[in-house]
Amino acid sequence: MQFFANTDELHQVMQELWARIGKDPDMSQKLLQSKLIVQFQYREPEGRITVDCSDGQEMKVFVGKQTLKPMVEMAMKADVAHDFWLGKVNVPFAIVSGKIMARGPVAKALQLLPVIKPAFDIYPNVISQHKKVLA
């Protein structure tokens, strides 16, 4: 059984997670320095999150389809994303094995993995708060 009940739940959780990442000065500043636009495309359920750090000033997070052209695209099952945020996914291995499909300057995006590692501690809190709201 998939973790996220539907697209709305997936979008709400990911949007809240990225909002919290954006409020963390260490993570957000390093992400902004990358000036990347990264789009995460999910399936089972379908979903899309675009994180825009291109202006180096403000991290913007968009949910759903966007006209904004991503520099890096990462496509995966939503359950793979869930496991990633729990710290259970080795991203380079997941790319090689096909669990995550990646396009664009992926090496540049992979350099940001240590930057977002503190979000592994934030994610369970986002999930628990979100599940309480749904209960």
Backbone as ProteinMPNN parsed JSONL, in Angstrom:
{"seq_chain_A": "MQFFANTDELHQVMQELWARIGKDPDMSQKLLQSKLIVQFQYREPEGRITVDCSDGQEMKVFVGKQTLKPMVEMAMKADVAHDFWLGKVNVPFAIVSGKIMARGPVAKALQLLPVIKPAFDIYPNVISQHKKVLA", "coords_chain_A": {"N_chain_A": [[0.845, -1.189, 0.0], [0.556, 2.19, -0.868], [2.19, 5.052, 0.6], [1.202, 7.746, 0.528], [-2.082, 8.911, 0.358], [-3.322, 10.236, -1.742], [-2.939, 12.623, -4.478], [-3.309, 15.243, -3.472], [-2.628, 14.981, -0.741], [0.075, 14.21, -0.973], [1.14, 16.525, -2.228], [0.575, 18.476, -0.229], [2.129, 17.595, 1.963], [4.755, 17.625, 0.887], [4.958, 20.302, 0.147], [4.797, 21.579, 2.643], [7.092, 20.486, 3.859], [9.142, 21.555, 2.182], [8.678, 24.241, 2.682], [9.486, 24.441, 5.325], [12.173, 23.747, 5.024], [12.957, 25.964, 3.586], [12.792, 27.9, 5.561], [14.91, 27.354, 7.159], [17.954, 28.706, 7.811], [20.577, 27.732, 7.164], [20.21, 25.555, 5.365], [18.581, 26.77, 3.359], [20.141, 28.935, 2.386], [22.36, 27.662, 1.22], [21.088, 26.15, -0.72], [20.016, 28.208, -2.275], [22.371, 29.313, -3.235], [23.054, 27.481, -5.152], [21.492, 28.087, -7.313], [19.731, 26.563, -8.77], [16.906, 25.151, -10.515], [14.828, 22.763, -9.571], [12.855, 20.026, -10.357], [10.576, 17.761, -9.028], [9.079, 14.904, -9.977], [6.401, 12.904, -9.369], [4.915, 9.637, -9.09], [2.158, 7.448, -8.479], [0.912, 8.263, -5.816], [0.235, 10.579, -8.55], [2.149, 13.545, -8.872], [3.751, 16.767, -8.51], [6.457, 18.772, -7.7], [8.123, 21.809, -7.749], [11.125, 23.351, -7.149], [12.469, 26.43, -6.953], [15.388, 28.062, -7.056], [16.66, 29.898, -8.512], [17.093, 32.7, -8.613], [18.784, 33.191, -6.562], [18.077, 34.564, -4.304], [15.528, 34.147, -3.151], [13.839, 31.261, -2.192], [11.533, 29.518, -4.02], [8.607, 27.567, -4.051], [6.687, 25.472, -5.984], [3.626, 23.848, -6.669], [2.269, 21.186, -8.524], [1.676, 21.266, -12.123], [3.918, 23.292, -13.993], [4.963, 26.181, -15.868], [7.481, 26.939, -15.696], [10.781, 26.179, -16.546], [12.546, 23.408, -15.549], [15.934, 22.906, -14.382], [17.037, 20.624, -13.434], [15.575, 17.452, -13.351], [13.846, 15.122, -11.446], [12.449, 12.022, -11.307], [10.216, 9.761, -9.782], [8.618, 7.097, -7.884], [6.186, 8.085, -5.48], [6.483, 6.833, -3.038], [9.213, 6.257, -2.997], [10.256, 8.797, -2.706], [9.216, 9.367, -0.171], [10.605, 7.441, 1.383], [13.177, 8.417, 0.89], [13.183, 10.91, 2.267], [13.033, 9.934, 4.789], [15.551, 9.121, 5.137], [16.351, 6.721, 4.022], [17.174, 6.109, 1.455], [19.681, 5.646, -0.891], [20.706, 7.897, -3.015], [22.45, 8.086, -5.379], [22.713, 5.306, -5.967], [20.007, 4.665, -6.31], [19.465, 6.082, -8.621], [21.147, 4.814, -10.481], [20.023, 2.256, -10.384], [17.529, 2.714, -11.41], [15.33, 3.425, -9.863], [15.056, 6.085, -9.39], [14.707, 8.46, -11.833], [16.772, 10.671, -13.51], [17.439, 13.879, -14.901], [19.4, 16.389, -16.521], [21.887, 18.617, -15.029], [22.797, 16.553, -13.008], [24.864, 15.857, -11.258], [25.499, 18.274, -10.039], [23.175, 18.697, -8.581], [23.282, 16.466, -6.885], [25.366, 17.183, -5.24], [24.106, 18.717, -3.401], [22.9, 17.055, -1.611], [24.113, 16.574, 1.025], [23.519, 19.065, 2.096], [20.743, 19.149, 2.428], [20.323, 17.199, 4.263], [19.685, 17.725, 7.044], [16.93, 17.983, 6.848], [15.932, 15.459, 7.018], [15.39, 15.049, 9.658], [13.312, 16.783, 10.02], [11.22, 15.924, 8.405], [9.764, 13.577, 9.513], [8.305, 14.887, 11.51], [6.709, 16.64, 10.037], [5.148, 14.766, 8.689], [3.835, 13.476, 10.873], [2.351, 15.611, 11.958], [0.755, 16.2, 9.781], [-0.72, 13.837, 9.416], [-2.208, 13.833, 11.755], [-3.938, 15.939, 11.28], [-5.464, 14.871, 9.248], [-6.739, 12.802, 10.529]], "CA_chain_A": [[0.0, 0.0, 0.0], [1.367, 3.398, -0.953], [2.137, 5.895, 1.803], [0.334, 8.91, 0.328], [-3.415, 8.487, -0.059], [-3.692, 10.854, -3.021], [-2.072, 13.717, -4.923], [-3.42, 16.381, -2.551], [-1.839, 14.693, 0.452], [1.471, 14.279, -1.39], [1.485, 17.937, -2.423], [0.545, 19.182, 1.052], [3.283, 17.189, 2.773], [5.993, 18.111, 0.268], [4.964, 21.765, 0.22], [5.14, 21.926, 4.031], [8.492, 20.135, 4.065], [9.992, 22.54, 1.518], [8.514, 25.522, 3.392], [10.355, 24.375, 6.508], [13.556, 23.81, 4.533], [13.168, 27.368, 3.228], [12.93, 28.712, 6.779], [16.166, 27.015, 7.812], [18.942, 29.553, 7.124], [21.707, 26.977, 6.615], [19.799, 24.826, 4.163], [18.068, 27.638, 2.291], [21.219, 29.724, 1.774], [23.165, 26.798, 0.356], [20.261, 25.822, -1.887], [19.951, 29.417, -3.099], [23.666, 29.474, -3.895], [23.104, 26.571, -6.3], [20.723, 28.745, -8.377], [19.065, 25.518, -9.55], [15.462, 24.908, -10.502], [14.713, 21.307, -9.547], [11.476, 19.555, -10.356], [10.37, 16.389, -8.59], [7.873, 14.358, -10.587], [6.033, 11.707, -8.619], [3.829, 8.786, -9.563], [1.57, 6.55, -7.451], [0.069, 9.057, -6.706], [0.862, 11.577, -9.411], [2.387, 14.826, -8.226], [4.897, 17.511, -9.017], [6.941, 19.88, -6.875], [9.236, 22.513, -8.38], [11.844, 24.215, -6.202], [13.172, 27.428, -7.758], [16.403, 28.842, -6.336], [17.41, 30.487, -9.622], [17.508, 34.099, -8.434], [19.764, 33.254, -5.485], [17.562, 35.431, -3.242], [14.332, 33.599, -2.502], [13.466, 29.922, -2.617], [10.105, 29.444, -4.32], [8.157, 26.191, -4.218], [5.449, 25.409, -6.754], [2.971, 22.543, -6.654], [1.541, 20.9, -9.753], [2.352, 21.575, -13.386], [4.459, 24.65, -14.087], [5.575, 26.561, -17.135], [8.886, 27.142, -15.35], [11.589, 25.078, -17.067], [13.528, 22.959, -14.559], [17.292, 22.581, -14.814], [17.19, 19.221, -13.037], [14.31, 16.757, -13.14], [13.966, 13.85, -10.741], [11.16, 11.336, -11.366], [10.216, 8.573, -8.929], [7.387, 6.817, -7.162], [6.063, 8.902, -4.271], [7.027, 6.057, -1.915], [10.673, 6.419, -3.005], [10.485, 10.114, -2.089], [8.938, 9.203, 1.265], [11.752, 6.74, 1.968], [14.326, 9.321, 0.83], [13.106, 11.889, 3.359], [13.277, 9.192, 6.037], [16.973, 8.793, 5.156], [16.499, 5.308, 3.675], [17.479, 5.923, 0.038], [20.97, 6.076, -1.411], [20.267, 8.49, -4.276], [23.218, 7.619, -6.55], [22.334, 3.916, -6.259], [18.63, 4.677, -6.812], [19.529, 6.553, -10.01], [21.748, 3.731, -11.28], [19.104, 1.112, -10.427], [16.296, 3.096, -12.089], [14.251, 3.843, -8.957], [14.947, 7.518, -9.627], [15.159, 8.888, -13.16], [17.29, 12.028, -13.343], [17.857, 14.578, -16.113], [20.026, 17.687, -16.287], [23.176, 18.54, -14.319], [22.481, 15.776, -11.811], [26.006, 15.912, -10.332], [25.355, 19.508, -9.263], [22.084, 18.464, -7.626], [23.736, 15.491, -5.892], [26.221, 17.893, -4.284], [23.234, 19.347, -2.398], [22.375, 16.051, -0.671], [24.501, 16.855, 2.419], [22.878, 20.315, 2.522], [19.357, 18.905, 2.849], [20.267, 16.089, 5.236], [18.917, 18.081, 8.255], [15.488, 17.83, 6.604], [15.553, 14.102, 7.416], [14.839, 15.171, 11.011], [12.089, 17.6, 9.923], [10.174, 15.191, 7.682], [8.828, 12.805, 10.359], [7.425, 15.833, 12.203], [5.73, 17.091, 9.036], [4.236, 13.628, 8.486], [2.987, 13.245, 12.052], [1.396, 16.716, 12.049], [-0.19, 16.087, 8.671], [-1.604, 12.693, 9.669], [-3.144, 14.243, 12.812], [-4.939, 16.791, 10.645], [-6.341, 14.007, 8.464], [-7.432, 11.84, 11.38]], "C_chain_A": [[0.886, 1.246, 0.0], [1.138, 4.298, 0.26], [1.155, 7.049, 1.645], [-0.994, 8.459, -0.253], [-3.787, 9.015, -1.438], [-2.739, 12.008, -3.332], [-2.126, 14.904, -3.956], [-2.57, 16.172, -1.304], [-0.339, 14.789, 0.141], [1.915, 15.734, -1.519], [1.534, 18.699, -1.101], [1.778, 18.859, 1.89], [4.571, 17.762, 2.192], [6.08, 19.631, 0.323], [5.343, 22.225, 1.63], [6.602, 21.624, 4.316], [9.402, 21.193, 3.446], [9.846, 23.925, 2.139], [9.426, 25.553, 4.614], [11.831, 24.408, 6.121], [13.899, 25.265, 4.209], [13.355, 28.285, 4.421], [14.219, 28.427, 7.537], [17.287, 27.776, 7.101], [20.109, 28.782, 6.515], [21.32, 26.279, 5.32], [19.404, 25.784, 3.046], [19.182, 28.438, 1.621], [22.059, 28.882, 0.82], [22.376, 26.375, -0.885], [20.174, 27.021, -2.834], [21.255, 29.645, -3.858], [23.782, 28.587, -5.128], [22.465, 27.194, -7.54], [20.032, 27.737, -9.313], [17.541, 25.658, -9.493], [15.33, 23.39, -10.631], [13.233, 20.938, -9.487], [11.449, 18.076, -9.978], [9.035, 15.929, -9.156], [7.589, 13.018, -9.92], [4.943, 10.933, -9.34], [3.401, 7.888, -8.404], [1.597, 7.171, -6.06], [0.889, 10.066, -7.517], [1.047, 12.869, -8.623], [3.614, 15.489, -8.789], [5.195, 18.669, -8.069], [8.129, 20.495, -7.612], [9.827, 23.472, -7.357], [12.745, 25.127, -7.027], [14.089, 28.261, -6.871], [17.195, 29.707, -7.315], [17.845, 31.925, -9.403], [18.518, 34.269, -7.307], [19.305, 34.069, -4.279], [16.433, 34.802, -2.431], [14.026, 32.229, -3.076], [11.953, 29.891, -2.813], [9.742, 27.989, -4.583], [6.79, 26.218, -4.89], [4.931, 23.975, -6.757], [2.206, 22.379, -7.957], [2.345, 21.291, -10.984], [2.747, 23.044, -13.419], [4.959, 24.915, -15.497], [7.07, 26.802, -16.936], [9.698, 25.934, -15.808], [12.629, 24.661, -16.026], [14.894, 22.713, -15.189], [17.574, 21.103, -14.547], [15.793, 18.646, -12.816], [14.602, 15.413, -12.488], [12.578, 13.217, -10.722], [11.251, 10.032, -10.579], [8.802, 8.293, -8.422], [7.37, 7.683, -5.909], [6.613, 8.15, -3.056], [8.547, 6.12, -1.853], [11.026, 7.763, -2.376], [10.27, 10.041, -0.58], [10.121, 8.533, 1.958], [13.009, 7.613, 1.947], [14.319, 10.27, 2.019], [13.216, 11.23, 4.726], [14.746, 8.771, 6.153], [17.282, 7.366, 4.736], [16.902, 5.056, 2.225], [18.867, 6.473, -0.274], [20.689, 6.584, -2.828], [21.12, 8.044, -5.463], [22.864, 6.181, -6.946], [20.924, 3.858, -6.853], [18.582, 5.161, -8.264], [20.063, 5.439, -10.91], [20.77, 2.562, -11.444], [17.767, 1.432, -11.084], [15.14, 3.456, -11.179], [13.992, 5.342, -9.073], [15.504, 7.79, -11.022], [15.571, 10.348, -13.022], [17.735, 12.583, -14.689], [18.43, 15.934, -15.726], [21.353, 17.516, -15.576], [23.01, 17.859, -12.951], [23.616, 15.834, -10.792], [25.927, 17.152, -9.453], [24.261, 19.347, -8.198], [22.518, 17.497, -6.533], [24.651, 16.133, -4.853], [25.404, 18.544, -3.171], [22.67, 18.345, -1.391], [22.829, 16.302, 0.769], [23.83, 18.114, 2.981], [21.485, 20.042, 3.082], [19.218, 17.773, 3.866], [19.54, 16.478, 6.532], [17.399, 17.948, 8.082], [15.009, 16.419, 6.929], [14.976, 14.103, 8.823], [13.521, 15.949, 11.016], [10.928, 16.768, 9.369], [9.247, 14.366, 8.587], [7.852, 13.701, 11.121], [6.34, 16.345, 11.26], [4.688, 15.997, 8.827], [3.293, 13.46, 9.68], [1.961, 14.377, 12.207], [0.328, 16.599, 10.968], [-1.183, 14.953, 8.928], [-2.612, 13.018, 10.771], [-4.271, 15.072, 12.236], [-5.943, 15.937, 9.878], [-7.198, 13.078, 9.326], [-8.776, 12.352, 11.87]], "O_chain_A": [[1.842, 1.342, 0.77], [0.063, 4.311, 0.86], [0.355, 7.302, 2.546], [-1.032, 7.718, -1.235], [-4.473, 8.344, -2.209], [-1.847, 12.323, -2.543], [-1.094, 15.504, -3.658], [-1.872, 17.085, -0.864], [0.42, 15.382, 0.907], [2.95, 16.123, -0.978], [2.452, 19.489, -0.882], [2.398, 19.758, 2.459], [5.387, 18.323, 2.923], [7.161, 20.184, 0.525], [6.128, 23.16, 1.787], [7.284, 22.428, 4.952], [10.326, 21.677, 4.099], [10.797, 24.706, 2.124], [10.061, 26.568, 4.901], [12.644, 25.025, 6.809], [14.993, 25.738, 4.518], [14.0, 29.328, 4.312], [14.584, 29.168, 8.45], [17.55, 27.528, 5.924], [20.586, 29.151, 5.442], [22.011, 26.393, 4.308], [19.847, 25.625, 1.908], [19.166, 28.603, 0.401], [22.425, 29.34, -0.262], [22.94, 26.257, -1.973], [20.25, 26.861, -4.052], [21.242, 30.117, -4.995], [24.529, 28.908, -6.052], [22.84, 26.879, -8.67], [19.787, 28.023, -10.485], [16.981, 26.209, -8.545], [15.672, 22.808, -11.66], [12.471, 21.467, -8.678], [12.189, 17.259, -10.525], [7.989, 16.499, -8.847], [8.431, 12.119, -9.911], [4.154, 11.496, -10.099], [4.172, 7.61, -7.485], [2.268, 6.63, -5.182], [2.047, 10.357, -7.217], [0.201, 13.236, -7.807], [4.424, 14.854, -9.466], [4.308, 19.434, -7.691], [9.033, 19.782, -8.046], [9.121, 24.297, -6.777], [13.661, 24.667, -7.708], [13.632, 29.055, -6.049], [18.276, 30.193, -6.984], [18.866, 32.342, -9.95], [19.053, 35.36, -7.112], [20.068, 34.245, -3.329], [16.386, 34.907, -1.205], [13.961, 32.054, -4.293], [11.19, 30.197, -1.897], [10.479, 27.268, -5.256], [5.866, 26.89, -4.433], [5.702, 23.019, -6.836], [1.57, 23.318, -8.436], [3.533, 21.604, -10.899], [2.02, 23.916, -12.944], [5.331, 23.994, -16.224], [7.829, 26.86, -17.904], [9.349, 24.795, -15.496], [13.493, 25.457, -15.657], [15.001, 22.361, -16.364], [18.252, 20.429, -15.323], [14.943, 19.269, -12.179], [15.483, 14.669, -12.919], [11.636, 13.8, -10.186], [12.229, 9.292, -10.69], [7.912, 9.137, -8.519], [8.422, 7.979, -5.341], [7.153, 8.772, -2.141], [9.119, 6.044, -0.766], [11.98, 7.86, -1.604], [11.054, 10.592, 0.193], [10.584, 9.001, 2.998], [13.815, 7.561, 2.875], [15.332, 10.421, 2.702], [13.468, 11.911, 5.72], [15.143, 8.146, 7.136], [18.352, 6.846, 5.052], [16.967, 3.902, 1.803], [19.18, 7.62, 0.042], [20.459, 5.787, -3.738], [20.555, 7.652, -6.484], [22.731, 5.879, -8.132], [20.672, 3.097, -7.787], [17.75, 4.7, -9.045], [19.5, 5.159, -11.969], [20.697, 1.952, -12.511], [16.953, 0.533, -11.298], [14.056, 3.768, -11.672], [12.87, 5.811, -8.883], [16.625, 7.398, -11.345], [14.821, 11.165, -12.488], [18.323, 11.877, -15.508], [18.012, 16.547, -14.744], [21.893, 16.411, -15.518], [23.075, 18.498, -11.9], [23.361, 15.859, -9.588], [26.247, 17.098, -8.266], [24.409, 19.804, -7.065], [22.16, 17.684, -5.37], [24.707, 15.678, -3.71], [25.945, 18.886, -2.12], [22.03, 18.745, -0.418], [21.994, 16.247, 1.672], [23.601, 18.219, 4.185], [21.088, 20.63, 4.088], [18.107, 17.437, 4.276], [18.832, 15.638, 7.087], [16.672, 17.816, 9.066], [13.81, 16.199, 7.097], [14.156, 13.247, 9.151], [12.708, 15.784, 11.925], [9.791, 16.903, 9.82], [8.029, 14.456, 8.43], [6.705, 13.319, 11.35], [5.18, 16.467, 11.653], [3.488, 16.272, 8.793], [2.083, 13.317, 9.501], [0.81, 14.113, 12.557], [-0.85, 16.865, 11.209], [-2.377, 15.115, 8.675], [-3.745, 12.538, 10.733], [-5.424, 14.935, 12.645], [-7.135, 16.243, 9.859], [-8.258, 12.626, 8.894], [-9.476, 11.649, 12.598]]}, "name": "protein", "num_of_chains": 1, "seq": "MQFFANTDELHQVMQELWARIGKDPDMSQKLLQSKLIVQFQYREPEGRITVDCSDGQEMKVFVGKQTLKPMVEMAMKADVAHDFWLGKVNVPFAIVSGKIMARGPVAKALQLLPVIKPAFDIYPNVISQHKKVLA"}
